[in-house]
Amino acid sequence: MVYNCTKRTIFFISDSTGITVEALGLCLLSHFEGVTMRQVRMPFVDSEQKAREAVEIINATQAKDGVRAILCMTIVNPSIRALFQLTGGMCLDMFGTFVNPLSSELGMPANETIGMSRNVGGSEYRDRIEAINFTLGHDDGISDNGLQEAEAILVGVSRSGKTPASLYMAMQFGIRTANYPIIPEDLERDTLPGTLANHRDKIFGLTIDPERLHKIRTERRPNSRYASLDNCKEEVRMAEVMMHREGINMIDSTSRSVEEISSMIVQQLTMRQNKRLVGY
C-alpha cells in the first residue's frame, strides 16, 4: 500500500461508549495540521462476533482507500483486541499501551470489566447527573433560584461560549455551573446581571474578539444590529470594563476550545479551594 494522507480513515473502536478513545484519538490528531481523516465510530464492540463484523468493514475500507487505516481502540478483552491486530491497520491500543505496563508495575492484574470508567452506580456518576441538571436549569440566566449551590458562574456577552463551557464542566467534572449573558440593559446600567453581585467569588468572565463574535452572531442573526461589528465591539468593550471593575477573572474564548476554557476554570477553582483550606 502507498501512503496517502488524503484518503486515511480512522476508526474509534471500543467495547463501551467510545467517548474516551475518540477524545484521545482526536487529541492526537490535533497535532498534525493539514491532515483530514474520515472518522468512523465503532462503540460497543464487546464480542468476537461484533469484532469480526467490524474487521470486515475495516478491511473493505483499507482496500478502497489503498492505504492502511488507523485504529484507536479501548478493548478490554485481549482476544478481541487480537482480531483487530490482524487487519494490518495501524493499531493505537490504549489498553495494551497503558494498562498492561501499569499492571506489571503494580504487580496485579487489571480489572477486565467493560465500562469500568463509567461506574454508573457510583457517587461520582450521580454527582455528574445532578450537575448537568443544575446547569441546564441555570443556563442563560434562566433562574436565580438555588444560585448559592453553584460552584461556578460564567458571565459574558451573548455567544461568547458560556453554555458549551458550562455543560462541559458539568458533564466532565461534575461542577454545578450557571451562566448569565451580559445584555445591553446590563451594560447601560453598568452592573452585573441579576443577583450575581452576591456571588463574586464564583464568577468567571468570558470575553471574545469582536471580529469573531461578529461572525458567530451573523450566522445566527444576519444583517441585524445584534450581529453588527460596531455593536460587537462596543458590547465587548463595555463588558470587559465592567468585569475588570468588579474584579472578575476573564478568559479569552476566541481561539480556545471548550476543553481548554473548562480546564482553565477548573484549575482556578482548585487554586481557590486550596487557598481557603490553608487559610489564605
C-alpha positions as CSV (number, residue, x, y, z in Angstrom):
1,M,0.0,0.0,0.0
2,V,1.2,3.5,-0.8
3,Y,0.9,6.2,1.9
4,N,-1.7,8.9,1.1
5,C,-2.9,11.0,4.0
6,T,-5.8,12.4,1.9
7,K,-7.6,9.1,2.0
8,R,-6.9,8.0,5.5
9,T,-9.7,6.6,7.7
10,I,-9.5,6.5,11.5
11,F,-11.7,4.1,13.4
12,F,-12.6,4.7,17.1
13,I,-13.2,1.2,18.5
14,S,-14.5,0.5,21.9
15,D,-16.3,-2.2,23.9
16,S,-18.1,0.6,25.7
17,T,-19.4,4.1,24.5
18,G,-16.1,5.0,22.8
19,I,-16.1,8.5,24.2
20,T,-12.7,8.1,25.9
21,V,-10.9,6.7,22.9
22,E,-12.4,9.2,20.5
23,A,-11.4,12.1,22.7
24,L,-7.8,10.8,23.0
25,G,-7.6,10.0,19.2
26,L,-8.8,13.5,18.2
27,C,-6.4,15.0,20.7
28,L,-3.5,13.1,19.0
29,L,-4.7,14.1,15.5
30,S,-4.8,17.8,16.5
31,H,-1.0,17.7,16.5
32,F,-1.0,17.1,12.7
33,E,-2.1,20.2,10.9
34,G,-3.5,19.8,7.4
35,V,-4.4,16.2,7.8
36,T,-8.1,15.4,7.2
37,M,-9.3,11.9,8.1
38,R,-12.6,10.2,7.7
39,Q,-13.8,9.3,11.2
40,V,-15.7,6.1,11.8
41,R,-17.0,5.3,15.3
42,M,-17.5,1.7,16.4
43,P,-18.8,1.6,20.0
44,F,-20.0,-1.5,22.0
45,V,-17.7,-4.0,20.2
46,D,-18.0,-6.4,23.1
47,S,-18.0,-9.8,21.5
48,E,-15.9,-11.7,18.9
49,Q,-18.8,-11.7,16.5
50,K,-19.1,-7.9,16.6
51,A,-15.4,-7.7,16.3
52,R,-15.3,-9.9,13.1
53,E,-18.1,-7.7,11.6
54,A,-16.1,-4.6,12.4
55,V,-12.9,-6.2,10.9
56,E,-14.7,-6.8,7.6
57,I,-15.6,-3.1,7.4
58,I,-12.1,-2.1,8.2
59,N,-10.6,-4.4,5.6
60,A,-13.0,-3.2,2.9
61,T,-12.2,0.4,3.8
62,Q,-8.4,-0.3,3.6
63,A,-8.9,-1.9,0.2
64,K,-10.9,1.0,-1.1
65,D,-8.6,3.7,0.3
66,G,-5.4,1.9,-0.8
67,V,-3.8,2.6,2.5
68,R,-4.0,1.1,5.9
69,A,-6.5,2.5,8.4
70,I,-5.7,3.9,11.8
71,L,-7.4,2.0,14.6
72,C,-7.8,3.7,18.0
73,M,-9.0,1.1,20.5
74,T,-10.1,0.7,24.1
75,I,-10.9,-3.0,24.1
76,V,-10.6,-4.9,27.4
77,N,-10.7,-8.4,26.1
78,P,-7.3,-9.4,24.7
79,S,-8.8,-12.0,22.3
80,I,-11.0,-9.3,20.7
81,R,-8.0,-6.9,20.5
82,A,-6.0,-9.6,18.7
83,L,-8.6,-9.7,15.9
84,F,-8.1,-6.1,15.1
85,Q,-4.3,-6.6,15.0
86,L,-4.8,-9.0,12.1
87,T,-6.2,-6.2,9.9
88,G,-2.8,-4.8,9.3
89,G,-4.0,-1.4,10.3
90,M,-2.0,0.9,12.5
91,C,-3.3,0.0,15.9
92,L,-3.2,2.5,18.8
93,D,-4.2,0.1,21.5
94,M,-4.9,2.2,24.6
95,F,-5.2,-0.8,26.9
96,G,-2.1,-2.6,25.6
97,T,-0.1,0.6,25.7
98,F,-1.0,1.8,29.1
99,V,-2.9,-0.8,31.2
100,N,-0.5,-3.7,30.7
101,P,2.7,-1.8,31.7
102,L,0.8,-0.4,34.7
103,S,-0.4,-3.9,35.7
104,S,3.3,-5.0,35.6
105,E,4.4,-2.0,37.7
106,L,1.7,-2.5,40.3
107,G,2.2,-6.3,40.4
108,M,-1.5,-7.0,40.0
109,P,-3.9,-7.8,37.1
110,A,-6.2,-5.1,35.7
111,N,-9.9,-5.5,36.2
112,E,-11.3,-6.6,32.8
113,T,-14.9,-5.4,33.4
114,I,-16.1,-3.5,30.5
115,G,-17.1,0.2,31.1
116,M,-15.4,0.5,34.5
117,S,-14.7,4.1,33.9
118,R,-18.4,5.0,33.8
119,N,-19.2,3.4,37.2
120,V,-22.9,4.1,36.6
121,G,-23.9,3.2,40.1
122,G,-21.2,5.3,41.8
123,S,-21.5,8.6,43.6
124,E,-19.3,10.4,41.0
125,Y,-21.7,9.4,38.2
126,R,-24.7,10.7,40.3
127,D,-22.9,13.9,41.0
128,R,-22.4,14.5,37.3
129,I,-26.0,13.9,36.6
130,E,-27.0,16.3,39.3
131,A,-24.5,18.9,38.0
132,I,-25.9,18.6,34.5
133,N,-29.5,19.1,35.7
134,F,-28.4,22.1,37.7
135,T,-26.6,23.6,34.8
136,L,-29.5,23.1,32.4
137,G,-31.7,24.8,34.9
138,H,-29.4,27.8,35.2
139,D,-28.5,28.2,31.6
140,D,-28.5,31.7,30.0
141,G,-29.8,33.4,33.2
142,I,-33.0,31.2,33.4
143,S,-33.2,31.4,37.1
144,D,-31.6,32.8,40.3
145,N,-33.2,30.1,42.4
146,G,-30.6,28.0,44.2
147,L,-27.8,30.0,42.8
148,Q,-26.0,29.6,46.1
149,E,-25.5,26.0,45.2
150,A,-23.5,26.9,42.1
151,E,-19.8,26.1,42.2
152,A,-19.0,28.3,39.2
153,I,-20.9,31.1,37.4
154,L,-19.9,32.2,33.9
155,V,-20.7,35.6,32.5
156,G,-20.1,37.3,29.2
157,V,-21.8,38.8,26.2
158,S,-24.1,36.7,24.2
159,R,-22.4,34.0,22.1
160,S,-19.1,34.2,23.9
161,G,-19.1,30.4,24.7
162,K,-20.8,30.3,28.1
163,T,-23.3,27.5,27.6
164,P,-20.9,25.0,25.9
165,A,-18.3,25.5,28.7
166,S,-20.9,25.2,31.4
167,L,-22.2,22.0,30.1
168,Y,-18.8,20.5,29.5
169,M,-17.8,21.4,33.1
170,A,-20.9,19.7,34.4
171,M,-20.5,16.6,32.2
172,Q,-16.8,16.1,32.6
173,F,-16.1,17.4,36.1
174,G,-19.4,17.3,37.9
175,I,-19.3,21.0,38.6
176,R,-22.6,22.8,39.1
177,T,-22.3,25.7,36.7
178,A,-24.6,28.6,36.0
179,N,-24.2,31.1,33.2
180,Y,-25.5,34.6,32.6
181,P,-25.4,36.7,29.5
182,I,-24.4,40.4,29.9
183,I,-27.1,42.0,27.9
184,P,-27.3,45.7,26.6
185,E,-29.5,46.6,29.6
186,D,-26.8,45.4,32.0
187,L,-24.2,47.4,30.1
188,E,-26.4,50.5,30.2
189,R,-26.8,50.1,34.0
190,D,-23.1,49.2,34.2
191,T,-24.0,46.4,36.7
192,L,-23.8,42.7,36.8
193,P,-27.0,40.9,35.9
194,G,-29.5,39.6,38.4
195,T,-28.1,38.9,41.9
196,L,-24.6,38.0,40.7
197,A,-23.0,40.7,42.8
198,N,-23.6,38.4,45.8
199,H,-21.6,35.6,44.3
200,R,-18.4,37.3,43.1
201,D,-16.1,34.6,44.4
202,K,-17.7,32.1,42.0
203,I,-17.8,34.3,38.8
204,F,-15.6,33.8,35.8
205,G,-15.8,36.1,32.8
206,L,-15.6,35.1,29.2
207,T,-14.5,37.6,26.6
208,I,-14.1,37.3,22.8
209,D,-12.6,39.1,19.9
210,P,-15.3,41.3,18.4
211,E,-14.4,40.2,14.8
212,R,-15.0,36.5,15.9
213,L,-18.2,37.5,17.7
214,H,-19.5,39.3,14.7
215,K,-19.0,36.1,12.6
216,I,-20.8,33.9,15.1
217,R,-23.7,36.3,15.6
218,T,-24.1,36.8,11.8
219,E,-24.7,33.1,11.4
220,R,-27.5,33.4,14.0
221,R,-29.0,36.7,13.0
222,P,-27.6,38.1,9.7
223,N,-27.9,41.8,8.9
224,S,-29.0,42.7,12.5
225,R,-27.8,45.3,14.9
226,Y,-27.1,42.4,17.3
227,A,-24.6,41.0,14.8
228,S,-23.1,44.2,13.5
229,L,-19.3,44.6,14.0
230,D,-19.7,48.0,15.7
231,N,-22.2,46.7,18.2
232,C,-20.0,43.7,18.9
233,K,-17.0,45.9,19.5
234,E,-19.0,48.1,21.9
235,E,-20.5,45.3,23.9
236,V,-17.2,43.5,24.3
237,R,-15.5,46.8,25.4
238,M,-18.2,47.7,27.9
239,A,-18.4,44.1,29.3
240,E,-14.6,44.0,29.8
241,V,-14.7,47.3,31.6
242,M,-17.4,46.1,33.9
243,M,-15.7,42.8,34.7
244,H,-12.4,44.5,35.3
245,R,-14.0,46.9,37.7
246,E,-15.8,44.0,39.5
247,G,-12.5,42.1,39.9
248,I,-13.7,39.2,37.7
249,N,-11.1,37.0,36.1
250,M,-11.5,37.0,32.4
251,I,-10.7,34.2,29.9
252,D,-10.5,34.9,26.2
253,S,-12.6,32.3,24.4
254,T,-11.7,33.5,20.9
255,S,-9.3,30.7,19.9
256,R,-9.7,28.3,22.8
257,S,-11.7,25.1,22.7
258,V,-14.4,24.3,25.3
259,E,-12.0,21.8,26.8
260,E,-9.3,24.5,27.3
261,I,-11.7,27.0,28.7
262,S,-13.2,24.5,31.2
263,S,-9.8,23.2,32.3
264,M,-8.6,26.8,33.0
265,I,-11.7,27.5,35.1
266,V,-11.4,24.2,37.0
267,Q,-7.7,25.0,37.7
268,Q,-8.7,28.4,39.1
269,L,-11.4,26.8,41.2
270,T,-8.9,24.3,42.6
271,M,-6.5,27.0,43.5
272,R,-9.2,29.0,45.3
273,Q,-10.2,25.9,47.2
274,N,-6.6,25.2,48.2
275,K,-6.1,28.8,49.4
276,R,-9.2,28.5,51.6
277,L,-8.0,25.3,53.1
278,V,-4.7,26.8,54.1
279,G,-6.4,30.0,55.4
280,Y,-5.5,32.5,52.6
